[in-house]
């Protein structure tokens, strides 16, 4: 199974902000228990690389990647620590080229036709649509998918359990990026059962919508 196929099968890539390394493995297990085997750990905190390393080593069933990757240096650091994919808020050609050259799946942020055309020229098939709520949400994705039928989108930002179905039922959406299944407060409070329940709810909606 290719990376793109596995992303589609899961349907959701939780966007995770971790401030403490000791929360990494329990969170990964909570998501996995809820049926989610993907995690995007954002490079917004000092411990991000270490968290990726721990999950990669101790919870190998979860495909862990790095998010908010802004340059090649961060991409290299993430991959050295076990990241299986790279996600960026925008399209940095140097980072994309490095990732492709090293067989690392990369999903850059693209919201305009020009950015999407650049992604296609680099050989990409999946792009991040961020922030989805600001740039028109599912309505914009539907419009963009007409001229760019070969591209799949990973909408992130403003996606929630309430509108998940609207996004996931569109065939141009590979998966959604969601932070509501693992909010900062729930992680800080170690409310792993709540995170598992929210994950189960999301997976249920995705499966019911796509069958």
Order of alpha helices (4+ residues) and beta strands (2+ residues): alpha-beta-alpha-beta-alpha-beta-alpha-beta-alpha-beta-alpha-beta-alpha-beta-alpha-beta-alpha-alpha
